[in-house]
């Protein structure tokens, strides 16, 4: 079970997320926030599909990267920010469904580097299928 967030950190994450115009464009929202774990969702809108009619990998990557980055941010000091310095993705299946759910988690939080992962699932009718795994490195700014 993850620990609840202090109100100042939760407010900071929500305010930062609200300023992400790309997430706004994708219709993304925060589903849950906890220390070291953030869950985001986004509908697979017509403007975010690739030529085969499924969600574009850019949507998958963007949502997973944001979930992982915000998971890292939950463990930093209130005045700190975070940026991705490296992120790898394995696309496991097409993003076919109604929406994507990305769960970002901190693997190891260090003083200079935070190692993160994200799992992205496509959801249809309440059923989820894992479609991507991300692993990366975040740095406090």
PyMOL commands that set and color helices and strands:
alter all, ss='L'
color gray80, all
select helices_A, chain A and resi 7-18+21-26+46-48+57-73
alter helices_A, ss='H'
color red, helices_A
select strands_A, chain A and resi 29-34+37-43+82-91+99-109+114-124+127-140
alter strands_A, ss='S'
color yellow, strands_A
deselect
rebuild
show_as cartoon
